[in-house]
Amino acid sequence: MKSLLILNDAPYGTERSFNGLRLAKALTGKGSQVTVFLMADAVACAKTGQKVPQGYYNLELMTKAICREGDVLLCGTCMDARGLTDAELVEGAQRSTLAELAERTLAADQVL
């Protein structure tokens, strides 16, 4: 099964992106082919060098784990608007486009 998760919220401040990444990780564990597409403020989930208080969740680490088993794509326009460069992304995460999101949406069995 192909699953596409589209995240829009900032990595911290709400738990929406955290819960989306948790679900993506759980789906990879169930054998689903997972793509996570980060848009708007969610592109910061894939930024390297995140420093969080001890005991607090770290979305950089979660994103890296998903990259090992699935695809993490970022809206290039959203990255540019936030000053995020390709060199600042976690290993395995990739700049992408709305056209690729459209293709992945049509190919997915489920979109969340």
C-alpha positions in Angstrom: 0.0 0.0 0.0 1.2 3.5 -0.8 0.6 6.2 1.8 1.1 9.9 1.4 1.0 12.2 4.4 1.0 16.0 3.8 2.1 18.0 6.8 1.7 21.8 7.1 2.2 22.8 10.7 5.4 24.0 12.3 7.5 21.3 14.0 7.0 22.7 17.5 4.1 24.7 19.1 1.5 22.2 18.2 1.7 18.4 18.0 0.2 18.0 14.5 3.5 17.5 12.7 4.8 15.3 15.6 1.7 13.1 15.3 1.9 13.0 11.5 5.5 11.8 11.7 4.6 9.2 14.4 1.9 7.8 12.0 4.3 7.8 9.1 6.8 5.8 11.1 4.1 3.4 12.3 3.0 2.9 8.7 6.5 2.1 7.5 6.6 -0.6 10.2 3.5 -2.2 8.7 5.0 -2.5 5.3 3.4 0.6 3.7 5.4 2.6 1.1 5.3 6.0 2.8 5.9 9.4 1.5 5.8 12.5 3.8 5.4 15.8 2.0 6.3 18.8 4.1 4.8 22.1 3.2 4.5 25.6 4.8 6.1 25.7 8.3 6.4 21.9 8.3 9.5 22.1 6.2 11.4 23.0 9.4 10.8 19.4 10.6 13.6 18.3 8.3 16.2 20.9 9.4 19.4 19.6 10.8 20.8 20.7 14.1 17.6 21.0 16.1 18.3 21.6 19.8 15.4 20.7 22.0 15.1 20.4 25.8 16.0 17.1 27.3 13.0 14.8 27.3 11.2 16.7 24.5 10.5 15.1 21.2 13.0 15.9 18.4 11.4 16.0 14.9 14.8 16.0 13.2 15.4 12.5 14.6 11.9 11.3 13.6 12.4 12.7 10.1 15.7 10.9 9.8 14.1 7.6 10.8 11.4 8.0 8.1 14.0 8.8 5.5 15.6 5.4 6.1 12.4 3.6 5.2 10.4 6.0 3.1 10.5 9.3 1.3 10.5 12.8 2.9 9.9 15.5 0.3 9.8 19.3 1.0 8.0 22.0 -1.0 10.9 24.0 -2.6 8.8 27.2 -2.6 8.1 26.8 1.1 11.8 26.2 1.8 12.8 29.3 -0.1 10.2 31.4 1.7 11.7 30.4 5.0 15.4 30.6 4.0 15.9 26.9 4.3 18.6 25.5 2.0 19.2 22.0 0.7 22.4 21.9 2.7 20.4 22.3 5.9 18.2 19.2 5.4 18.6 15.9 7.2 20.2 13.2 5.1 17.7 11.6 2.8 15.1 14.5 2.8 14.7 16.1 -0.6 13.5 19.4 -2.1 10.5 18.8 -4.3 7.7 20.5 -6.2 4.0 20.8 -6.3 4.0 18.8 -9.5 5.6 15.9 -7.7 3.1 16.2 -4.9 0.3 16.0 -7.5 1.9 12.8 -9.0 2.4 11.2 -5.6 -1.2 12.1 -4.7 -2.6 10.3 -7.8 -0.4 7.3 -7.2 -1.2 6.9 -3.5 -3.7 4.4 -2.1 -4.4 6.8 0.8 -3.7 10.4 1.4 -3.6 11.9 4.9 
